[in-house]
Amino acid sequence: MVWPRLVRSESHCRSIGAVRTGPPEVHERVNLWWGSRASSRPGGKGRLFEPLPGSKGKDEPNENRIDPPFETGEGGETEPAPYGYASDTGEGARRGGGTTDVLATVPPKAMAETSTLLPLSVLRNLSDKVYEKRKAAALELEQVVKQFVLAEDVRRLEALIRLLVDKYASSPHANYRKGGLIGLAAAVVGLSVYTDVFLPEIVPPVLKCFDDQESGVRYYACESLYNIAKIAREGFISFFNEVFDSLCMLSADTDSKVQNAALLLDRLMKDIVTESAAFSVETFIPLLKERLALQNPYVRQFLIGWVTVLDGVPDIDMLEYLPDVLDGLFNMLSDPNNEIRQQAELSILEFLEDASNAPDKVNFHQLSTILAVRSDTEDELTKLTAMKWLDKFTELAPEVLEPHFAKLLSVILPNIAHSNTEIQAVAGKLNLHIHAAHQSGTYGKLDAKGSLETLQAQLKNTAEPTRLESLQWIRSLLVYSRDLVKPEIDTLTPDLFLAVEDHSEHVVLESLEVLGKLATLESHYFRTLVAELLRLFKKEQSPNLLSNRGELILRKLCSVLGSEKFYGELARDLQNDDPAFVSMMVQVMNLILLTAPELQDLRGKLKRSIINSDKEYCNLLLQLYYAWRFSPGATISLCFLAQAYSHASSIISVLADSYVDVDLLVQVHKLVLLLESPIFAYLRLQLLEPQRYPHLLKSLYGLLMILPQSKAWETLMSRLRSVPTLEMLQMSQGTKAAKPLDEGSASGLNFEKMLDAFVDAQKLHAGRKED
């Protein structure tokens, strides 16, 4: 060992509690713990240790002094010290707690060498069961060490410390270990400014006693290390991780007095760390991260305290190490102890505020991974806190969240309907912000497959808001990330059609919106949509879907896809379908065609198709006609809409011959009522021109003749009676009248062929009814 020069600057000596006066070789110790210079004689009034704050001895200590755990009362008997220990008369003493038993085993030669270091009385008293004797021995030991230091006798210093470590601190006897601990602390006081040289030999055996089976030894170990750290200060930093790890365990000690002693040492360590430039947070963080996984409540309070202290040190930027500690803090949010939960939440929210103020120092990528996992938990406080962080990230760094969309959606969507209103509100807010980030982002890091799988799973959620929001997300993905999600669409459509059968009307409408958006991507998706929709209406598991939700579904799809395109494709697929199903489907479609505002443009085109001889509109009329022909009432109303009155009259004549049944009468009844609606206002006005629209009048009279006398019959009869009698007379007497409308010459429609198709359809339908 190379012994350092004894000459030190006076300022350095004062900084650690020593002063140099006179020649360099003469030193005095500054009285660190008591008001006047302590006497080194046994029984003197000076004390070796500082009092633990809050403790009181028999003679009032100075504010910086540690009282011993035992006080000697009158008559030499031991009394409980401030922490309430019993005197050392327990099992350790009964097993040979005195000094003679052990010292007797030391060989004479070794004893002679030992006595050259310390007087035999000191050696014996240092292991005595009575604390006052151990204390007096430690004071004498301190003086001996000071003499060795002044003499620069390195060899004997090393031998003395080795003696304290091997024969005392490592002894199997508790009293010896206690003596060794107080002796090592006394040696450090004697070493003063040169403590750093011997700390590697002194600190490890003291730390080893932290694991001692006897609580008294553990307590003295804390007391000893407190005084060593008080002297060493910054030199003690090199042992910080080992001391921290030991204190972490002692904070959960079964003995409350040991816990309190560890707490005082912990406070001193925090003071040293906050004022030391030698502290290396880089080497400490891995240990802190590992210990944050522990679940003991005392350990957790201890750890939160250190996180808070480090965050408050100006020279330490904890944001840099936040990914290492945040997960452990989130673990504590689910602790059964309310105080720990509150402390952890406060610490986490303080970090969030720091991150908001200095986002350039935050590793958002690592933190977003942690938060995405932490938000997916049953613990409400953990879930709520994680979502608050994620919501802040949508403001500070929205691009880092896109790779985690699949995970986030699995968390956010169920919580939109959470029973906790605060979680529900935060989830809704986070969902809106992520929507906005996705719609404005061009980052291209979206996990399309994972996101769609999550959304498919949430479509089966029992909560309506969750299903509804899932559909809105699918629509958003189809709009803003079309190329990414397009390869996964085929797996999505079955669940979307299941949503069409949902009991919630809002979910049905949103699912149709998504299907409509999907159908605009490619033509085959559109054809698939129409075919699947017809299959859905036909399947036995949902027999009432067409009657209960058919109008809602068809009107919505007309709005999304365009009525002309959608109705045209439906009519094409229906032409060769089951006649009974086609008849029901066409009646629903016909009612929508005649009444729904979404189909106003289509009605206008059909109304002008024959009058304007528009080939495109006439082809559309013909396409609808071949589906409508399976329903007589729908066919007649389509003819009325297109002003094909002559063909309507022909159809009525065919029906009157052989196809009048209850179903037909019901359809005619509905048609008569529709004739009174605003849609057919033009038709009623045309009754004022019977000479131009003679087949209109004939068709209406034909319907009147088919109907039995009923309310519908009375309604139609009343309307026909309002036709001018004079015009009727002109028709019957051959008076010159306006030229009748030519329905077929310019339109290119083959009404004879159309009539044959109608007759064939009715025969086929009638045959199926008989079967």
C-alpha positions in Angstrom: 0.0 0.0 0.0 1.3 3.5 -0.9 0.6 5.8 2.0 -0.4 9.3 0.9 1.4 12.4 2.1 0.2 13.5 5.5 0.3 17.2 4.5 -3.1 18.4 3.3 -4.5 21.9 2.8 -6.3 23.4 5.7 -9.4 24.0 3.6 -9.5 20.3 2.6 -9.2 19.2 6.2 -11.9 21.5 7.3 -14.2 20.3 4.6 -14.3 16.9 6.2 -14.1 17.8 9.8 -10.4 17.9 10.5 -8.0 20.8 11.1 -4.3 21.1 10.7 -2.4 23.3 13.2 1.2 23.8 13.7 3.7 21.7 11.8 2.3 19.2 9.2 3.0 16.2 11.3 0.9 17.5 14.2 -2.8 17.2 13.8 -5.8 17.4 16.0 -9.2 16.1 15.3 -12.0 18.7 15.2 -14.6 17.8 17.7 -17.3 16.7 15.2 -19.9 15.3 17.6 -19.6 17.0 21.0 -19.3 20.5 22.2 -15.8 20.3 23.8 -12.9 18.1 23.0 -13.7 14.6 24.0 -11.7 12.8 26.6 -10.2 9.5 25.4 -10.2 7.9 28.7 -12.8 5.2 29.5 -15.9 6.6 30.9 -15.3 10.1 29.5 -18.2 12.3 28.6 -17.4 12.3 24.9 -19.3 9.9 22.6 -18.1 8.2 19.6 -21.3 8.4 17.5 -23.8 11.0 16.4 -27.3 10.5 17.7 -30.0 9.2 15.4 -32.3 12.2 14.9 -35.1 12.1 17.5 -33.2 9.8 19.9 -32.4 10.9 23.5 -29.7 9.6 25.7 -29.2 9.9 29.5 -26.9 12.8 29.1 -28.3 15.2 26.4 -26.4 14.6 23.1 -25.4 17.2 20.6 -27.7 17.5 17.5 -25.2 15.5 15.3 -24.5 12.6 17.7 -25.7 9.0 17.4 -26.8 7.7 20.7 -25.7 4.1 21.4 -28.5 1.5 21.4 -27.8 0.8 25.1 -27.3 3.1 28.0 -25.6 2.2 31.3 -27.6 3.0 34.4 -26.5 3.4 37.9 -24.9 0.4 39.4 -23.5 -0.6 36.0 -26.7 -2.2 34.9 -27.8 -1.8 31.3 -31.0 0.1 30.5 -32.9 0.1 27.2 -31.6 2.6 24.7 -33.8 5.0 22.7 -34.7 2.2 20.3 -35.7 -0.1 23.2 -33.2 -2.9 22.8 -32.6 -5.2 25.8 -29.1 -5.5 27.0 -26.7 -8.1 25.5 -27.6 -10.7 28.0 -29.5 -12.9 25.5 -28.5 -16.0 23.7 -25.3 -14.5 22.3 -24.1 -13.7 25.8 -25.1 -17.1 27.2 -23.2 -18.8 24.4 -20.0 -17.1 25.6 -20.6 -13.4 25.0 -17.7 -12.4 27.2 -14.2 -11.9 26.0 -12.2 -14.5 27.8 -13.6 -17.5 26.0 -12.6 -16.3 22.6 -9.3 -14.6 23.5 -8.3 -17.8 25.3 -8.3 -19.6 21.9 -5.7 -17.1 20.4 -2.2 -18.6 20.4 0.3 -16.9 22.7 2.5 -15.7 19.9 -0.5 -14.2 18.0 -1.7 -12.7 21.3 1.6 -11.0 21.8 1.5 -9.6 18.3 -2.1 -8.4 18.9 -1.2 -6.7 22.1 1.3 -4.6 20.2 -1.6 -3.1 18.3 -4.1 -2.6 21.2 -3.9 -3.1 24.9 -5.4 -6.4 26.1 -8.0 -4.5 28.1 -9.2 -2.8 24.9 -9.4 -6.1 23.1 -11.5 -7.6 25.9 -13.8 -4.6 26.4 -14.4 -4.3 22.7 -16.3 -7.6 22.7 -17.9 -7.1 26.1 -21.6 -7.6 26.4 -22.0 -4.2 28.1 -22.2 -1.5 25.5 -20.5 1.1 27.7 -17.4 -1.0 27.9 -17.4 -1.5 24.1 -17.8 2.3 23.7 -14.9 3.1 26.0 -12.7 0.6 24.1 -13.7 2.1 20.8 -12.6 5.6 22.1 -9.2 4.2 23.1 -8.9 2.5 19.7 -9.6 5.8 18.0 -6.6 7.3 19.8 -4.4 4.4 18.9 -5.3 4.8 15.2 -4.6 8.5 15.4 -1.1 7.7 16.8 -0.5 5.2 14.0 -1.5 7.9 11.5 0.8 10.5 12.9 3.6 8.0 12.9 2.8 6.9 9.4 2.8 3.3 10.6 1.0 1.8 7.6 1.8 -1.8 8.6 0.2 -1.6 12.0 -2.8 0.3 10.6 -3.3 -2.5 8.2 -2.9 -5.1 10.9 -5.3 -3.3 13.2 -8.0 -3.1 10.7 -7.5 -6.7 9.6 -7.8 -7.6 13.3 -11.1 -5.8 13.6 -12.4 -7.4 10.5 -11.2 -11.0 11.0 -11.4 -11.4 14.8 -14.4 -9.2 15.5 -16.6 -8.1 12.6 -16.5 -11.7 11.1 -16.7 -13.5 14.4 -19.5 -16.0 15.0 -20.3 -14.3 18.3 -22.7 -11.4 18.2 -20.9 -9.3 20.8 -17.7 -9.6 18.9 -19.4 -8.5 15.7 -20.9 -5.5 17.5 -17.5 -4.6 18.9 -16.0 -5.0 15.5 -18.6 -2.6 14.0 -18.0 0.1 16.6 -14.3 -0.5 16.3 -14.3 0.0 12.6 -16.2 3.2 12.9 -13.8 4.4 15.5 -10.9 3.5 13.2 -12.4 5.7 10.5 -12.7 8.6 12.9 -9.1 8.2 13.8 -8.0 7.9 10.1 -9.8 11.2 9.4 -8.8 12.7 6.1 -7.1 9.5 5.0 -10.2 7.3 5.4 -10.4 6.7 1.6 -7.3 4.6 1.6 -8.8 2.0 4.0 -12.5 2.1 2.9 -12.1 -1.0 0.7 -11.1 -3.0 3.7 -13.6 -1.4 6.1 -16.9 -1.1 4.3 -17.4 -4.7 2.9 -17.4 -6.4 6.4 -19.8 -3.7 7.7 -22.1 -4.3 4.8 -21.9 -8.1 5.4 -23.4 -7.5 8.9 -26.5 -6.0 7.2 -27.5 -9.6 6.6 -26.8 -10.8 10.1 -29.4 -13.0 11.8 -29.4 -10.8 14.9 -31.3 -7.6 14.7 -29.0 -5.9 17.1 -26.0 -6.6 14.8 -27.9 -5.2 11.9 -28.7 -2.1 13.9 -25.1 -1.6 14.8 -24.1 -2.1 11.2 -26.3 0.8 10.2 -24.9 2.9 13.0 -21.4 2.1 12.1 -21.8 2.7 8.4 -23.6 6.0 9.1 -20.5 7.3 10.9 -18.2 5.9 8.2 -20.2 7.7 5.5 -20.3 10.9 7.6 -16.5 11.0 7.6 -15.8 9.7 4.1 -18.6 11.7 2.3 -17.6 11.8 -1.4 -15.1 9.0 -1.0 -18.0 6.8 0.1 -19.6 7.1 -3.3 -17.6 4.3 -4.8 -19.5 1.9 -2.5 -22.9 3.5 -3.3 -24.4 0.6 -5.3 -23.5 -2.0 -2.6 -24.8 0.2 0.2 -28.0 1.0 -1.7 -28.7 -2.6 -2.3 -28.2 -3.4 1.3 -30.4 -0.6 2.4 -33.0 -1.7 0.0 -33.2 -5.0 1.9 -33.0 -3.4 5.3 -35.9 -1.1 4.5 -38.1 -4.2 4.7 -36.4 -5.6 7.9 -38.7 -7.4 10.3 -37.4 -5.2 13.2 -38.8 -1.7 13.2 -35.7 -0.4 15.0 -33.4 -1.6 12.2 -35.8 -0.1 9.7 -35.5 3.3 11.4 -31.7 3.0 11.6 -31.6 2.2 7.9 -33.8 5.1 7.2 -31.4 7.5 8.8 -28.5 6.1 6.9 -30.6 6.4 3.7 -31.1 10.1 4.4 -27.4 10.6 4.8 -26.7 8.7 1.5 -29.2 11.0 -0.3 -27.4 14.1 1.1 -24.0 12.7 -0.1 -25.4 11.9 -3.5 -27.0 15.3 -4.0 -23.8 17.2 -3.2 -21.3 14.9 -4.9 -20.0 15.3 -8.4 -18.5 11.8 -8.3 -21.9 10.0 -8.2 -22.4 8.0 -11.4 -26.1 7.7 -12.2 -25.3 5.5 -15.3 -23.9 2.7 -13.1 -26.7 3.1 -10.6 -29.8 3.0 -12.9 -29.5 -0.7 -13.9 -29.6 -1.6 -10.2 -32.5 0.7 -9.5 -34.4 -0.8 -12.5 -33.9 -4.3 -11.2 -35.0 -3.4 -7.6 -38.1 -1.5 -8.9 -39.5 -4.9 -9.7 -39.7 -5.9 -6.0 -43.1 -5.9 -4.4 -42.4 -5.3 -0.7 -44.3 -2.1 0.3 -41.3 -0.8 2.5 -38.9 -1.4 -0.4 -41.2 0.3 -2.8 -41.4 3.4 -0.6 -37.6 3.4 -0.3 -37.3 3.2 -4.1 -39.8 5.9 -4.8 -37.9 8.1 -2.4 -34.7 7.6 -4.4 -36.4 8.2 -7.7 -37.8 11.5 -6.4 -34.4 12.6 -5.0 -32.6 11.9 -8.2 -35.2 13.7 -10.2 -34.6 16.7 -8.0 -30.8 16.8 -8.5 -30.1 19.6 -11.0 -27.1 17.8 -12.5 -29.0 14.6 -13.1 -31.5 14.5 -16.0 -33.8 11.6 -15.2 -35.7 12.0 -18.4 -32.7 10.3 -20.1 -33.2 7.3 -17.9 -37.0 7.4 -17.8 -37.5 4.2 -19.9 -35.5 2.3 -17.2 -37.6 3.5 -14.2 -41.1 4.2 -15.6 -42.1 0.5 -15.9 -41.2 -0.1 -12.3 -43.2 2.9 -11.1 -46.2 1.7 -13.0 -45.9 -1.6 -11.2 -46.5 0.3 -8.0 -49.7 1.9 -9.2 -51.5 -1.4 -8.5 -50.0 -1.8 -5.0 -52.6 -2.6 -2.3 -51.1 0.2 -0.1 -52.9 3.4 -0.9 -49.9 5.6 0.2 -47.6 3.8 -2.2 -50.0 4.2 -5.1 -50.3 7.9 -4.4 -46.5 8.4 -4.2 -46.0 6.4 -7.4 -48.7 8.3 -9.2 -47.3 11.7 -8.1 -43.8 10.7 -9.3 -45.2 9.5 -12.7 -47.2 12.7 -13.2 -44.2 14.8 -12.3 -42.2 12.9 -15.0 -45.0 13.6 -17.4 -44.8 17.3 -16.7 -41.0 17.2 -17.2 -41.4 15.4 -20.5 -44.0 18.0 -21.6 -41.5 20.8 -20.8 -38.5 19.1 -22.5 -39.8 16.7 -25.2 -36.5 16.8 -27.0 -34.9 14.8 -24.2 -37.6 12.1 -24.1 -37.2 8.7 -25.8 -40.7 8.4 -27.0 -40.2 5.2 -28.9 -39.2 3.2 -25.8 -41.8 4.9 -23.6 -44.6 4.3 -26.0 -43.9 0.6 -26.0 -44.0 0.5 -22.2 -47.2 2.6 -22.0 -49.0 0.5 -24.6 -48.4 -2.6 -22.5 -49.3 -0.8 -19.2 -52.5 0.6 -20.6 -53.7 -3.0 -21.2 -54.3 -4.0 -17.6 -57.2 -4.6 -15.3 -55.9 -2.1 -12.7 -57.8 1.1 -13.2 -55.2 3.5 -11.9 -52.5 2.0 -14.0 -54.7 2.0 -17.1 -55.8 5.6 -16.5 -52.3 6.9 -15.9 -50.9 5.1 -19.0 -53.6 6.5 -21.2 -53.0 10.0 -19.9 -49.3 9.6 -21.0 -50.3 8.3 -24.4 -52.8 11.1 -24.9 -49.9 13.6 -24.2 -47.8 11.7 -26.7 -50.4 12.4 -29.4 -49.5 16.0 -28.8 -45.8 15.7 -28.4 -44.8 13.0 -30.8 -47.8 11.4 -32.6 -45.6 9.6 -35.1 -44.3 7.2 -32.5 -47.7 5.8 -31.7 -48.5 4.6 -35.2 -46.6 1.3 -34.9 -48.5 0.6 -31.7 -52.0 1.2 -33.2 -53.0 -2.4 -32.9 -52.1 -2.6 -29.2 -53.6 0.8 -28.5 -56.9 0.1 -30.2 -57.2 -3.1 -28.2 -57.0 -1.0 -25.1 -58.9 2.2 -26.1 -61.9 0.7 -27.8 -63.2 -1.4 -24.8 -62.5 1.4 -22.4 -64.7 3.8 -24.4 -67.6 2.0 -22.7 -65.8 1.5 -19.3 -67.9 1.7 -16.1 -65.3 4.2 -14.7 -66.4 7.6 -16.2 -62.9 9.0 -15.8 -61.3 6.1 -17.8 -64.2 6.4 -20.3 -63.5 10.1 -20.8 -59.7 9.7 -21.2 -60.2 6.8 -23.6 -62.6 8.8 -25.7 -60.2 11.8 -25.8 -57.2 9.6 -26.6 -59.2 7.9 -29.4 -60.0 11.3 -31.0 -56.4 12.4 -30.8 -55.1 9.1 -32.3 -57.8 9.4 -35.1 -56.5 12.9 -35.8 -52.9 11.7 -35.8 -53.7 8.9 -38.2 -55.6 11.1 -40.6 -52.9 13.7 -40.7 -49.9 11.4 -40.7 -47.8 10.0 -43.6 -45.5 7.8 -41.5 -46.3 4.5 -43.2 -45.4 2.5 -40.1 -48.9 1.2 -39.4 -49.3 -2.5 -38.6 -52.3 -3.0 -40.9 -52.8 -6.7 -40.3 -52.6 -6.3 -36.5 -54.8 -3.3 -36.5 -57.5 -5.0 -38.5 -57.4 -8.1 -36.4 -57.9 -6.0 -33.3 -60.8 -4.2 -34.9 -62.4 -7.4 -36.0 -62.2 -8.7 -32.4 -63.7 -5.5 -31.1 -66.7 -5.8 -33.5 -67.8 -8.7 -31.3 -67.6 -6.6 -28.2 -70.9 -6.5 -26.2 -70.7 -2.7 -25.8 -72.3 -0.7 -28.6 -69.9 2.3 -28.4 -67.0 -0.1 -28.9 -68.5 -1.8 -31.9 -69.4 1.6 -33.4 -66.0 3.1 -32.9 -64.4 -0.1 -34.3 -66.3 0.4 -37.5 -65.3 4.1 -37.7 -61.7 3.1 -37.4 -62.1 0.5 -40.2 -63.6 3.3 -42.4 -60.7 5.6 -41.5 -58.1 3.0 -42.4 -59.8 2.4 -45.7 -59.7 6.1 -46.5 -56.2 7.1 -45.1 -54.3 3.9 -45.2 -55.9 2.2 -48.2 -52.8 0.6 -49.7 -51.7 -0.8 -46.4 -55.0 -2.4 -45.4 -56.1 -3.5 -48.9 -54.3 -7.0 -48.7 -56.2 -7.8 -45.5 -59.7 -6.8 -46.7 -60.9 -10.2 -47.6 -60.7 -11.4 -44.0 -62.7 -8.4 -42.9 -65.9 -8.5 -45.0 -67.6 -11.5 -43.1 -67.5 -9.6 -39.8 -68.8 -6.4 -41.5 -71.8 -8.3 -42.8 -72.4 -9.7 -39.4 -72.5 -6.2 -38.1 -75.3 -5.5 -40.6 -77.5 -7.8 -38.5 -76.6 -5.9 -35.2 -79.5 -5.0 -33.0 -78.2 -1.4 -32.8 -79.4 0.8 -35.7 -76.3 3.0 -35.3 -74.0 0.0 -35.7 -75.9 -1.2 -38.8 -75.6 2.2 -40.5 -71.9 2.5 -39.7 -71.3 -1.0 -41.0 -73.1 -0.1 -44.3 -71.0 3.0 -44.5 -67.8 0.9 -44.2 -69.1 -1.6 -46.8 -70.0 1.2 -49.1 -66.5 2.6 -48.7 -65.1 -0.8 -49.3 -67.2 -1.3 -52.5 -65.6 1.9 -54.0 -62.1 0.4 -53.9 -62.6 -2.1 -56.8 -65.5 -3.3 -58.9 -65.4 -6.8 -57.6 -65.9 -5.6 -54.1 -69.0 -3.8 -55.2 -70.4 -7.0 -56.8 -69.5 -9.0 -53.8 -71.3 -6.5 -51.6 -74.6 -6.9 -53.6 -74.3 -10.7 -53.7 -73.6 -10.9 -50.0 -76.4 -8.5 -49.1 -78.9 -10.6 -51.1 -77.6 -13.8 -49.4 -78.0 -12.1 -46.0 -81.6 -11.2 -46.8 -82.4 -14.7 -47.9 -80.7 -16.8 -45.1 -83.0 -18.5 -42.7 -81.2 -17.3 -39.6 -82.5 -13.7 -40.3 -85.9 -14.1 -41.8 -87.1 -10.7 -40.5 -84.0 -8.7 -41.6 -85.6 -7.7 -44.9 -88.9 -6.6 -43.4 -87.4 -5.0 -40.3 -84.2 -3.5 -41.6 -84.5 -3.8 -45.4 -85.6 -0.3 -46.0 -82.9 1.1 -43.7 -80.1 -0.9 -45.3 -81.1 -0.2 -48.9 -81.6 3.5 -48.4 -78.2 3.8 -46.7 -76.4 1.9 -49.5 -78.2 4.0 -52.1 -76.9 7.1 -50.3 -73.3 5.7 -50.1 -73.0 4.0 -53.5 -75.5 5.9 -55.7 -79.1 4.7 -56.2 -78.8 4.2 -60.0 -75.7 2.0 -59.7 -76.9 0.1 -56.7 -80.4 -0.6 -57.9 -79.2 -1.6 -61.3 -76.8 -4.2 -59.8 -79.5 -5.5 -57.4 -82.0 -5.8 -60.3 -79.5 -7.7 -62.4 -78.8 -10.2 -59.6 -82.5 -10.6 -58.8 -83.7 -11.5 -62.3 -82.7 -15.2 -62.0 -83.3 -15.6 -58.3 -86.1 -17.4 -56.4 -89.4 -15.8 -57.5 -90.9 -15.6 -54.0 -87.8 -13.9 -52.6 -87.6 -11.6 -55.6 -91.2 -10.6 -55.1 -90.6 -9.7 -51.5 -87.3 -7.9 -52.3 -88.8 -5.9 -55.2 -91.8 -4.7 -53.1 -89.4 -3.3 -50.6 -87.2 -1.8 -53.3 -90.2 -0.4 -55.1 -91.5 1.4 -52.0 -88.1 3.0 -51.5 -88.0 3.9 -55.1 -91.3 5.7 -54.9 -90.8 7.4 -51.5 -87.2 7.8 -50.4 -85.5 11.2 -50.9 -82.2 9.3 -51.6 -83.7 8.0 -54.9 -85.1 11.3 -56.1 -82.6 11.5 -59.0 -83.4 7.9 -60.1 -87.1 8.7 -60.1 -86.5 11.7 -62.3 -84.6 9.6 -64.8 -87.2 7.0 -65.0 -90.0 9.5 -65.3 -88.2 11.1 -68.3 -87.0 7.9 -69.9 -89.9 7.4 -72.3 -91.0 11.0 -72.8 -87.5 12.1 -73.7 -86.7 8.8 -75.6 -83.4 8.6 -73.6 -81.7 5.4 -74.5 -79.6 5.3 -71.3 -82.6 5.9 -69.0 -84.8 3.4 -71.0 -82.1 0.7 -70.6 -82.2 1.4 -66.8 -86.0 1.1 -66.9 -85.7 -2.2 -68.7 -83.1 -3.5 -66.3 -85.4 -2.7 -63.3 -88.5 -4.0 -65.1 -87.1 -7.6 -65.5 -86.7 -7.8 -61.7 -89.9 -5.9 -60.9 -92.0 -8.2 -63.1 -92.2 -10.8 -60.3 -94.4 -8.3 -58.3 -97.5 -7.1 -60.2 -98.1 -4.1 -58.0 -94.5 -3.1 -58.2 -94.5 -3.5 -62.0 -97.6 -1.4 -62.4 -96.2 1.4 -60.2 -93.0 1.3 -62.2 -95.0 1.8 -65.4 -96.9 4.6 -63.8 -93.6 6.2 -62.8 -92.2 5.9 -66.3 -95.5 7.0 -67.8 -95.8 3.7 -69.7 -99.6 3.8 -69.2 -100.5 1.7 -72.3 -98.2 -1.1 -71.0 -99.7 -0.7 -67.5 -103.2 -1.2 -69.0 -102.0 -4.3 -70.8 -100.6 -5.8 -67.5 -103.8 -5.1 -65.7 -105.8 -6.8 -68.4 -103.5 -9.9 -68.1 -103.9 -9.9 -64.4 -107.6 -9.7 -64.5 -107.7 -12.8 -66.6 -106.0 -15.3 -64.3 -103.8 -13.9 -61.5 -106.0 -12.1 -59.1 -105.4 -13.4 -55.5 -105.1 -12.0 -52.1 -101.4 -11.1 -52.5 -102.3 -9.1 -55.7 -105.2 -7.3 -54.0 -102.9 -6.3 -51.2 -100.4 -4.9 -53.7 -103.0 -3.0 -55.6 -104.4 -1.7 -52.3 -101.0 -0.3 -51.5 -100.5 1.1 -55.0 -103.8 3.0 -54.8 -102.7 4.6 -51.5 -99.4 5.6 -53.1 -101.2 7.2 -56.0 -102.4 9.8 -53.5 -98.8 10.6 -52.4 -96.8 13.6 -53.6 -94.7 11.4 -55.9 -97.6 10.8 -58.2 -98.9 14.4 -58.3 -97.9 14.6 -62.0 -100.1 11.5 -62.7 -103.1 13.0 -61.0 -102.7 16.2 -63.1 -102.5 14.1 -66.2 -106.0 12.9 -65.5 -107.1 16.4 -66.6 -105.9 15.4 -70.1 -107.7 12.1 -70.8 -107.4 12.7 -74.5 -103.6 12.7 -74.2 -103.3 10.0 -71.6 -106.3 7.8 -72.3 -104.5 4.6 -71.2 -103.8 6.2 -67.8 -107.5 6.6 -67.2 -108.2 3.1 -68.5 -105.5 1.6 -66.2 -107.0 3.3 -63.2 -110.5 2.1 -64.0 -109.0 -1.4 -64.5 -107.5 -1.3 -61.0 -110.9 -0.1 -59.7 -112.6 -3.0 -61.3 -110.1 -5.5 -59.8 -110.4 -4.1 -56.3 -113.2 -5.2 -54.1 -115.2 -2.4 -52.6 -113.0 -1.2 -49.8 -111.3 1.9 -48.5 -108.8 1.7 -51.4 -111.7 1.3 -53.9 -113.5 4.3 -52.4 -110.3 6.4 -52.6 -109.7 5.5 -56.2 -113.3 6.0 -57.1 -113.3 9.4 -55.5 -110.3 10.4 -57.6 -111.8 9.2 -60.9 -115.0 11.0 -60.2 -113.1 14.3 -60.2 -112.1 13.8 -63.9 -114.0 16.4 -66.1 -117.2 14.9 -67.6 -117.0 17.0 -70.7 -113.6 15.5 -71.7 -115.0 12.1 -71.1 -117.9 12.8 -73.4 -115.5 14.1 -76.1 -113.6 10.8 -75.9 -116.7 8.7 -76.2 -118.3 10.8 -79.0 -115.1 11.0 -81.1 -114.7 14.7 -80.7 -111.2 15.9 -81.8 -108.8 15.5 -78.9 -105.1 15.9 -78.3 -102.8 13.4 -79.8 -102.2 10.5 -77.4 -98.7 9.9 -76.1 -96.7 7.4 -78.2 -94.9 5.3 -75.6 -92.9 3.0 -77.7 -91.9 4.4 -81.1 -89.1 6.7 -80.0 -88.0 4.9 -76.7 -86.9 1.8 -78.5 -88.6 -0.4 -75.8 -90.3 -3.6 -77.0 -93.4 -3.5 -74.8 -94.7 -6.7 -76.3 -91.6 -8.6 -75.3 -91.8 -7.0 -71.9 -95.3 -8.1 -71.5 -94.4 -11.6 -72.4 -91.7 -11.6 -69.8 -94.2 -10.3 -67.2 -96.6 -13.1 -68.0 -93.8 -15.7 -67.8 -92.8 -14.4 -64.4 -96.3 -14.6 -63.1 -96.7 -18.1 -64.3 -93.4 -19.1 -62.7 -94.4 -17.4 -59.4 -97.8 -19.0 -59.5 -96.2 -22.4 -60.1 -93.8 -22.0 -57.1 -96.8 -21.0 -54.9 -98.6 -24.2 -55.8 -95.5 -26.3 -55.0 
